[in-house]
Amino acid sequence: MIYFLLFLCFLSFGSCARFGGSSENVSAARHGARPAAILQTGEHPLWFQLTEEGPLLLESIEDAVYSSPLVPWPLARHIRFFHERQGAIVIAVNRDGFMRLTPHPNGIAMYRFPGGIFRQYTIGGFVFYNDRPAALLYLDDRFLDSDAPFPSPPAWTFNMESNTPFPIVIPALEYFSVEEGWKADTLRLGPDGFMYYRVINRSGQISSFDIADSEDTRSVVRMLRTSDLSQIGEEVSVDVFFNSAPLRTGIPHFSLPPLPEGFVYTGIGRVQNSLFVSWEEQVDHSIGAAGFMMISININP
């Protein structure tokens, strides 16, 4: 395995990853976000595994086998969501923060925006609000008892001015105060163009306007949708809410490299003439090693 302190060119494989940037990049980074690496993809894949210190470049995907313990998915570091946006790929990494892959004169710049609060919470949604990426964080206590407070504020974003994420206020979520026991655990863009979100209150204070969870009479669950996250949404039925979830489709073949047993590809995108493909080691509801692969593709006119 190869760490982020080297300039590594795989001449025999036709791929290259430059970590840390040039002296010009270092100077520019003092005035903005600094790329963790400049990637130059080729016909053979660049494999990255997500670690506490950031993406780790592997010599082979086989290096990821037995490298990480299996933990329930809400507690695991993995690529939770990503979007293709204005030629870039914007990524929300569970239990870590954000990443961004964007075209660069020397290849593809890989930025990382880790945040301490992300280590404690699960990402429940990743959308754009006022053209800003916004990740919803929530406390998932289904697999682990925790005395951590609900994240407040629950939504976080980043920009290219620094490598540190920061809170963003989403008014539709602010109507449900953390101080009053509310937590939002889902936020997504539906196929109909509406934003859908779910909030839960386990304080036991149920009003006539609220609906008790059929599985837990101490809980209040409200499912809403809105065309504008600056306003509170309207309530929708369970069926409408769950039909707003994106359909899971198979990963296009693209002659992707084979993965070890128990590993799967989970998503695919494109930046410039390179594929970005996320992968995970999965067993039931648990995830072990996780990361992504980059490889160049031939674009036929």
N, C-alpha and C positions, 0 to 999 in steps of 0.2 A: 504494500500500500504506500501511496506517495502523498506527502503532506504539502500544504500550501506555501512553502517557502522556496520553491524551486522554479526554474524555467525549464519546462520539459517539452521536448519536441520528439514525437514518435515518428521518425523519418520513415521507418519501415512500414508503419501503419497509416501514414498520411494524415495524422491528427496532431494538434499541438495545443497546449494550454499554457498560458503565461500568467503567473500568479503575482499579484502585488502591483503590477503596472510599471510603466517606465517612470523616469525622473520627471518627465513632463506631467504624467498622470498624478504623481505624488504632489507636485506643486498645485495642480488644479484641484486636487482633493481637499486642500486646505480651505477651499471656497465652496465646497459641495460634497456630495456623496462620493465615496471612493470605491471603484470596482474591486471586488475580491480577486477577479481573474479576467483575462482576455482569452477567449476560447477560439481556437481555429480548428474547425471540424474537418474530417476527411472521410474516406470510404469506410474506415473502421471506427467503431464506437468509442466515445469517451464515457466511461462509467463513473458516476458520482454517488457516494453514499452519504446520507444526512447524518451528521454527528453533532455533539454539543458544541464543538468548535466551528462548525460550518460544514459545507460540502467537502467530502474527502475523495480525491481522485484515486480510483482503484486501477490496478494493473489489469484486472479481469473481474467480471461479475462473480466468478467463483470465489473471490476473496470475501464476498459478503455472506457466504454460507456459514452458519453457526457463529456469526460475528456479533449478533445482538440478541438479547433475551426477548421472548415473546411476551407482550403486555397487551391488555385490552386497548382497542383502537383509540378511544378518547384520550388515553394517556401516552400514546405512542407518537414519536416524532415521524411525520410522514407528510407528503404533499397532500394537503386537504382539498384545496381548490386552486385553479389557475384560470386566467383569462388571456386571450390574445387581444391586444389593445394597441392600436396605432403602430403596428409593426413590431411591437415588443410582446413578451410574455410576462405577465405579472402573477406572482405565486404567493399563496398563503401556506406557510409551513406550520403544521400543528406542533404546539409546544416549543416554538422557536421564534417565528416572526414572519417577515416578508422576504421575497427575493424578486429580482427583475432581470430578465435577459433582454438586451437591447442591441441593435446593430451598432457596430463600432468600426472606424476606418481599418483596424487591424483584425477584425473578426466579429466576435459577439462578446459584449461586456456583460459580466455576471456581477450583479450587485446583491449585497445581503444587508438586511435591516433587522437585526435581532433585537429583541426587547425582553427585559427581565420579567414583565408581567405575563408574557406569553408562556413562560415555563410552567406557570401554575394553572393555566386554564386551557379549555378545549375551544377550537374554532368552530362556531356553529353556522357561519355564513360568510360569504365574501362577495360584495357587490360594489358598484360605483355610485357614489352620492356626490352630486355637484362636480362630476368628473374626477373625483378623488377615490382611490381604492379604499374600501372600508371593510375590516374584518370584525365580526362579532365574536366576542369571547364570552364563555359561560363556564360555570363551575359544574362539572359532571361528577356526581357522587354515586353513580350506579355501581362502580367497581372498586371505589376507594373512599372510605370515610375521610373527610377533610374538615378541619375547622377554619379553613381559609374563607374570607368574606367573598360575597359576590363581587365580580370585577365592577368597579365604578370609576369612570364611565365604562360601559361595556364595549364600545366601538373604538377601533384604533386604525390609524392610517400612516402614511409616510409620504415624503416628497424627496426630490433630488438635492435638497439643500444640506442633508446630513444622512448618516447611516443609522439614525435612531428613530424608531416609530414614536408616534405621539397620539393622544386621544383626539377623537372627532365627535362632535355632538350631532346626533341624528334625532331630530325632534320627535319622530314617530315612536322611538323607543323611550324618549325622556318622559312621555306621558305615564309610563309605568315605572315608578320610582323604586330603585334598589332599596332605599331606606324603608319602604313600605312592604318589602318582602317579594317584589317582583323580579324575575329574571327572564330575559329573552334567550332562547336557546336555538332558534332557527331564523335565518334571514336569507331570502333568495329571490331572484328574478324569475317570475313564471313565464311560460310560453305565450301568455296573453299580454305580456308587457307590464303587468302589475307586480309590485313588490309584495311578497308574502312574508309574514313573520308570526312567530308563536311566543307567547309569554306565559309564565307559570308563577303562581303564588302559593306557597305552602305555609303561610302564616296562620291559616285557619279562619281568616276573616272573609267570609263569602257573602257578597251582597246579591240582591235579586238580579243584578245585571250580569253576574258572573256565572259560569258553568262549572260545576264540580266535575273533576276527573272521575270517570266511572270506576277506575281501578284504585283510587285513593280519594276518599271523601274529604280529606284534609287539604286537597290541592284544588286550585282553580286554574283552568287552562283556557286561554283565549287565543283563537287563530284569526288573523286579520290580513287584509290586503289593502294596498293603497297605490294610487298612481303617482303619489308625491310623498316622499319620506319626510318632507317638512310638515306634514299633517298626520294626525292619527288616522288609522285605517278603519275600514268597516269590517265587522265580524263576518266570517264565512263558515260554512259547514265543514265537518271533518273530511268529507269526500272532496269538496272543492280544494281544500288545503293540500291534501295528499296528491291530488291530480296536478298540482302546480309543481311537483318535484320533477326535475329533469329526467328524461328517459335514459336508462343505461343502455348504451349500444356497445357493440364489440369494437375492439381496436382494429382499424384497417391494417391489412397484412403488411404491406410495404416491405416484405422480406425482412422483418425485424429479427435481430439475433435471438437465438433461443435462450431461455432463462433456466436456472436450476430448478429442480423439483420443489414445489411449494411456493415458487415465486410467480408473480403475475404482473403484466402491464396494466396500468390503471387509467391512463389518459395520454392523449397525444396532441401536440400543437406544432406550430412552425414559426421560426424566426429566420428571416432571410432564406437561404437555401439549405437550412438545417432543420431536422426534426428534433423536437423535444418530446421525450417519452418518459412518463413517471412509472416507477415499478415498486413493488412491495413483496415482502415475504408474508404470506397470510396463512393462518390456521384458525378456522372458525371465526370468532370475533376478535382475534388478536393479530398484532403486527409485530414482526421482528425487524430485520433490516429493511430499509426503505431509501429510495433515492430517485435518480433520473439518469437518462442516457441521452447523449447528443451525437448525431451523425449527419453527415451531409447527404443530400438527395439531389438527383438529377431532375431539373425542372424542364420538361419538354414544352416548347412553345405551342 
